[in-house]
Amino acid sequence: MVHLLALVAALSSAGATIFIRQGLRSSSPYTGFWINLVVGTAGLWVGVFLTEGLGNLSATGFAFFALAGLVGTVGGRLLRFVSIEQVGASIATALTNLHPLISSGLAILLLGERVTPPIVAGTVVIVAGAMLLSAGGRKLGVRPGQLALPVLSASCFGAVTILRKVGLTQTGAVVGSAINVSTALVAFTAFLLASGQREFMACRGRSLAHFVAAGVAENASVFLSVVALSLGTVSVVAPLYGSTPIFVLFLSFFFLRGVEALSARVVLGTLLIVGGVYLITALSGR
């Protein structure tokens, strides 16, 4: 059951990536991101009141999840949208999937966790995969500087793992996630209004449908991964959820043909990064 939930979560996340890429064909990443936050906020607060309610919400837990919303959701998720537009769904997803490497490094530096052989081996494999993605991306017209966007997104997602880990000691997972995405929605809406960019809060037609579908798929993915974690261990769930880039490659072949191209180097680089994530998350937990 745990394995199935984690794999369905990965597939749902990949589906969200495809929907985002389709929506970006005729709209802005900022619009897609804002709609994603609206859908996520509505869905998670419904989930809060259908499950655990506010529970034992503390000021400390609220603060950590609010900060996680700014770092992980505004920073990480917004950069993910821009990355998908700039470098394509497959490359963006593969490099964004570096976040376990980032979180492992931060855990070693900030939480005193030890360096293990799987972490070293996984790092080497991931670096090799990133180099292949860079080479393959250049052949597809992606500039090396553009690859910094998904890496920055991964850095935000890696950092937010630490914040959420601390926040979960004070607050439940569902209400914490709701605070997380609500903070991001309020902050990003305030930014759009203050900067006079209200046009990014409007969307219609196919782009709206794609972005709403992406929001549903992405937040369903988050929910399923949380349920999987509640039933199993991180060392089982994380590597299965980390298979998302493979699903993106598969779905891209069917749904993004003519929108973006793939090369053998991009495919191999993606597989190496997924393998490196497996080494870090699965074998390190043994």
N, C-alpha and C positions, 0 to 999 in steps of 0.2 A: 504493500500500500504506500509506504513512504517513497519507494523508488518511483512508482507511478505518479504520485503527486509532484515530485521534483521534476520529472521529465515533462509532465503536462505544463508545469510552471515555466520551464525553459521554452517549450513550444509556444506558449502564450506570449512570452516576452519577444520571441522571434516574430510572431504575428504582428505584435505592436510595432516592431521596427519596419515591417513591410508596409503597414498602414501609414506610418509616418512618412516613409519615402514617397508613397503615392500621393499623400496630401500635399507634400512639398512641391509637387510638380506645378501647382498653380497657386500656392500660398506661401507665407513666410514662416520660418521656424519659430518666430516669436508668437505668431498666432496659434500655431500648433501646440506650443508649449503652454500657452495660457489656457486653451481649451482642455488640454491634458490635466492641468491643475484643477480646473472647475469640476471635471468629471471625477477626478480622484478625491477631491474634498467631499463632494456629495456622497459618493459611494462609501467612503470610509466612515463618515459620521452616521450613515444609516447602519453600517456594520457595528459601530460602537453601541448604538442603542438597541440593536438586536442581539448583542452578545453580552459583553461584560459591563456595559455602562461606563461611567467615569471611574468607577472603582476607587482605589486608594491613590488618587492623583495628588502628587506632591509638587511644590514649587520647584524643587531641584529637578525632578523628572520632566516637568514642563519646560524648564530652561534648556535642558540638554536636547530634547526633541525639537524645540524651536530653533536652536542653533543648528541642529542636524538638517532642518528644513532649509535654512539659508545656505549651508555648505553643500549638502548632498543633493537637494532638490533644485534649488535655484541655480547653484553652481554646476553640479554634475549633470542633472537632467537637461538643463538648457544647453549646455555644451554638447550633450549627446544629440539634441535636435540639430544644432548648427553643424555638427560633425557629419551627420547623415546627409545633410544637404551638400556639404563641401566635398567629402571624400567617398560618399556612397554607403549603402547599408552594410555591406559585407565587411569592408575595411574598418568602418567606424565601430561596428559591434565587436570585432575581434580585438581591437586596441582598447576599447572601453572595458573589455573583459579582463584587463590587466589589474583590476581593482583588488583581487585577493593578494597579489604581490605587494601592492601598496599597503594594504591593511596589515599584512604580515610584517613588513618592515617597520611600520609604526608601532605594532604590538611589541616588537623586539626593543625598539627605542624607548617607548613610553610606558609599557606595562611589564617590562623585564622578562618577556618570553625569550626562550633560547633559540639559537640558530640550529637547525637540524639538517642532515644530509638531503632530505627531500626538498627543503626550501632552497638549498644551494643548487641542486639538480634542476628543480623547476625554474629557477631564475635563469639558468643557462639556456634551457630549452625555450623559454619565453623570449629571451633576447634574440635568439636565432630566428624565431618566428617573426618578431617585430622587424628584423632586418630584411627578411624575405618579403614581408608586407610592404616595406618601404621601397624595395626594388620593383616589386610588382606594381605598386601604386604609380611609380614614375612612368612605367610603360603605358598606364591607363590615363596619363595626364594629370596625376595628383602631385602637387608640389610637396617636397619634404616638410616645409613649414606648416602645411595644412594638417599633417599627421599629429602635430602638437595638440590639436583640439580634442581628439578622443583620448589622448594620453592625459590631458588636464582633466577631462571628465572622469577618467579612471582614478585620478588622484583624489578628486572630490569624493567619489564613491568609497574609495579606500579609507579616507579620513573619517567619513561619516559612520563607518562601521564601529569605530572606537567610541564615538559620541553615543550611538544607539546602544552599544553594549553597556555603557555606564548608565544611560537613561533607563534601560530595562530593569535595573535593580531598584528603581523608584516608581515606575509606572508600567502598566500593562501594555502589551504589544499593539493591540488594536487602537486604543486611545492614543498611544504614543505616535503611531503612524498617522492618525488623524490630525494631531497637533502639528506634526512634521509638515504634511502637505498643505494644511491650512495656513501655516506661517509663510510658506512659499507663495501661496496664492495672494495673500495680503501684501507681501513685500513686492511681488512682481507687478501686481495691479497698481500699487502706489507709485512704482517707478514709471509705468506707462502713462499714468495720469499726470504725474509731475513733469515728465519730459514732453508732454503734448503728443503722445503717440497712441491716441485712443483707437486709431484705425486698426491696430493689431488685435483689438478685442472684438473684431467683427469678422465673420466668415460665413460663407453659404455654399450651397451646391455640393459637389463631390468632395471637395477639400474638407468641408465641415463633417460630412459623413465619415471620411477616412480618419480624421482627427478624433472624433468621438469614439469610433471603433478602437483606435489605438489607445485611448484613455481607458476604455473598458478592459481591453486585453492586458495592458500594462498593470493595472491595479488588480486584476484577477490573478496575474502572475505573482505579484507581491503577496497577495492573500494566500495563495496556494503554497508558496515557499514558506510562509510563516507557519501554516498548518503542518507542513512537512517537517519543519524544524521542531515543532512541538511534539511530534511523534517519533522522530529519529534524531540522529546525531549530526553535527555540522560536517563531520568527515564523510558522511554518506550523502547528505543533501547538497552541499556546496559543489562538489565536482559534477554531479548530475545537472544541477542548475547551470553550471558553467559550460554546459554543452550548447547553450543558446546560439553561439556563432555558427555551429554546424547546421542547425535548423535554418538559420538565416541564409546560409549558402544554398541549401536545398530549396527553400521557398523563393529565393531570388531567381533561380533558374526558371521557375514556372511563372512568377508574377512580375518580375522586373526585367524581363527580356526586352531589349530595346530602350530601357531606361538607363541601365548601367551594365558594364561588361565585367567579366571575371577573367583572371589569368591563372595559369597553373601555380605561379608563385604566390598569388593571393590565397588560393585554396590551401596550398601546403603551409604557408605562414599561419593561416587560421588554425589548421589542425595542430601545428606545433604549440601555439599559444594555449589551445584547449588542453593539450597534453601537459604543458607546464603547470597550468592551473590545477589539473588533477594531481600532479606530484605534490604541490604545495598544500592543497586542501585535504585530499584523501589520505595520502601516506604520512603527512605530518601529524595526523590525529591518531596514528596507531602507536 
